[in-house]
């Protein structure tokens, strides 16, 4: 997907906007119109997904993405109108990795540094990523938290903002049954 295709996709995506406390204030807004509502926030999910070995699912964002191209990211995306954060996470995980995620738990929620209302979730997935949308991601794989930190320090990988903060929150507060 090129930049124009990404814009077309956002034109057809319908979302609900919330205030700073997470209460829906505007329903059924085309995603491309979100920026018109400066006092409201797009709801997004960021999911730190573990495998049964304790590794984290990491993906390299497609180089054609308008935001953070080529950076390492967690499963993430907008919450569509009428979806719960868990439903959005399950959909995004399937779209971006081909994996079904289980035991989803919201770890934290609130307005983040990107002025989005972010739901941080943790979950587990069985198996290896088996498909992904090349318009969204370059590659997807499970990597240990330690290896991710080493690759960041060496400069081999660049990461989206708050990647490690979200990872630490998930590790410390997720209390998953792996």
C-alpha positions as CSV (number, residue, x, y, z in Angstrom):
1,X,0.0,0.0,0.0
2,X,1.4,3.4,-0.9
3,X,0.8,6.7,0.8
4,X,-2.3,7.4,-1.3
5,X,-3.7,3.9,-0.6
6,X,-3.2,4.5,3.1
7,X,-5.2,7.7,2.9
8,X,-8.0,5.9,1.0
9,X,-8.1,3.3,3.7
10,X,-8.4,5.9,6.4
11,X,-11.2,7.6,4.4
12,X,-13.4,4.5,4.7
13,X,-12.5,3.7,8.4
14,X,-15.2,4.8,10.8
15,X,-14.2,5.5,14.4
16,X,-15.7,6.9,17.6
17,X,-13.9,9.8,19.4
18,X,-13.5,10.1,23.1
19,X,-12.7,12.8,25.6
20,X,-9.6,12.7,27.9
21,X,-11.5,10.4,30.4
22,X,-12.3,7.8,27.6
23,X,-16.0,8.6,27.3
24,X,-17.3,8.5,23.7
25,X,-18.3,12.0,22.6
26,X,-18.6,11.6,18.8
27,X,-19.7,8.4,17.0
28,X,-19.2,7.4,13.4
29,X,-16.5,9.8,12.4
30,X,-14.5,9.0,9.2
31,X,-10.9,8.6,10.2
32,X,-9.6,11.3,7.9
33,X,-11.8,13.8,9.8
34,X,-10.4,13.0,13.2
35,X,-8.0,16.0,13.3
36,X,-11.0,18.4,13.0
37,X,-11.9,17.5,16.5
38,X,-9.0,19.0,18.4
39,X,-10.6,18.5,21.8
40,X,-11.3,14.8,21.2
41,X,-9.1,11.7,20.8
42,X,-8.9,8.8,18.4
43,X,-8.9,5.5,20.3
44,X,-6.1,3.2,19.5
45,X,-4.8,-0.2,20.8
46,X,-1.2,-1.1,21.4
47,X,-0.8,-4.8,22.2
48,X,2.3,-6.3,23.7
49,X,1.9,-9.9,22.7
50,X,4.0,-12.7,24.3
51,X,4.6,-16.3,23.2
52,X,4.8,-19.2,25.6
53,X,8.6,-18.7,25.8
54,X,8.2,-15.1,27.1
55,X,9.3,-13.5,23.8
56,X,7.6,-10.4,22.5
57,X,5.9,-10.1,19.1
58,X,7.8,-7.3,17.2
59,X,7.1,-6.0,13.8
60,X,9.0,-3.7,11.5
61,X,6.6,-1.1,10.1
62,X,6.4,-0.9,6.3
63,X,8.6,1.8,4.8
64,X,5.6,3.2,3.0
65,X,3.8,4.1,6.3
66,X,3.4,7.8,6.9
67,X,4.2,7.5,10.6
68,X,7.4,5.9,11.9
69,X,8.3,4.0,8.7
70,X,10.7,1.2,9.3
71,X,10.5,1.4,13.1
72,X,9.9,-1.6,15.3
73,X,6.5,-1.6,16.8
74,X,3.9,-3.7,18.7
75,X,0.6,-4.7,17.2
76,X,-1.4,-1.5,17.0
77,X,-4.2,0.3,15.3
78,X,-7.4,2.3,15.6
79,X,-10.5,1.1,17.4
80,X,-13.2,1.1,14.8
81,X,-16.7,2.4,15.7
82,X,-18.5,-0.1,17.9
83,X,-15.5,-2.2,18.7
84,X,-14.1,-2.9,22.2
85,X,-10.3,-2.5,22.7
86,X,-10.1,-6.3,22.8
87,X,-12.0,-6.7,19.5
88,X,-9.7,-4.2,17.9
89,X,-6.7,-6.0,19.2
90,X,-7.8,-9.3,17.9
91,X,-8.6,-7.8,14.5
92,X,-5.3,-5.9,14.3
93,X,-3.3,-9.0,15.4
94,X,-4.9,-11.1,12.7
95,X,-4.4,-8.4,10.0
96,X,-0.8,-7.6,10.9
97,X,0.6,-11.0,12.0
98,X,-1.9,-13.8,11.1
99,X,-2.0,-14.7,14.8
100,X,-5.0,-15.2,17.1
101,X,-4.3,-13.6,20.5
102,X,-5.6,-14.9,23.8
103,X,-5.9,-13.8,27.4
104,X,-6.2,-10.1,26.5
105,X,-6.0,-7.7,29.4
106,X,-6.0,-4.0,29.5
107,X,-2.9,-2.8,31.4
108,X,-3.3,0.9,31.1
109,X,-5.4,3.5,29.3
110,X,-5.3,7.2,28.7
111,X,-4.1,9.9,26.4
112,X,-0.6,9.3,25.2
113,X,2.2,11.5,23.8
114,X,0.6,11.2,20.3
115,X,-2.6,12.7,21.6
116,X,-4.4,9.4,21.1
117,X,-6.5,7.7,23.7
118,X,-4.4,4.6,24.0
119,X,-5.4,1.2,25.4
120,X,-2.3,-0.8,26.3
121,X,-3.1,-4.5,26.3
122,X,-1.2,-7.7,26.9
123,X,-1.9,-11.1,25.5
124,X,-0.4,-14.4,24.4
125,X,-0.3,-16.0,21.0
126,X,0.5,-19.6,20.0
127,X,2.8,-20.4,17.1
128,X,4.8,-18.2,14.8
129,X,3.4,-15.3,12.7
130,X,2.2,-17.0,9.6
131,X,1.0,-14.1,7.4
132,X,1.1,-10.3,7.4
133,X,0.1,-7.4,5.3
134,X,3.2,-6.0,3.5
135,X,1.4,-2.6,3.3
136,X,1.5,-2.6,7.1
137,X,4.7,-4.4,8.1
138,X,8.0,-5.5,6.5
139,X,8.4,-8.5,8.9
140,X,7.0,-9.9,12.1
141,X,8.7,-12.2,14.7
142,X,9.0,-13.1,18.3
143,X,12.1,-11.6,20.0
144,X,13.2,-11.7,23.6
145,X,12.9,-8.4,25.5
146,X,16.7,-8.5,26.1
147,X,17.5,-8.9,22.4
148,X,15.2,-6.0,21.6
149,X,17.1,-3.8,24.1
150,X,20.5,-4.9,22.6
151,X,19.3,-4.1,19.0
152,X,18.1,-0.7,20.2
153,X,21.4,0.1,21.9
154,X,23.5,-1.0,18.9
155,X,21.3,1.0,16.5
156,X,20.5,-2.0,14.5
157,X,16.8,-1.3,15.0
158,X,14.9,1.9,15.6
159,X,11.7,1.9,17.6
160,X,8.4,3.8,17.7
161,X,8.2,6.2,20.6
162,X,7.1,4.6,23.9
163,X,7.9,1.0,22.6
164,X,10.1,0.2,25.6
165,X,7.8,2.0,28.1
166,X,4.9,-0.1,26.9
167,X,6.9,-3.3,27.0
168,X,8.0,-2.6,30.6
169,X,4.4,-1.8,31.6
170,X,3.3,-5.1,30.0
171,X,6.1,-7.0,31.7
172,X,5.5,-5.5,35.1
173,X,1.7,-5.2,35.1
174,X,0.5,-7.8,32.7
175,X,0.6,-10.8,35.0
176,X,-0.2,-13.1,32.2
177,X,-0.7,-16.8,32.6
178,X,1.8,-18.0,30.0
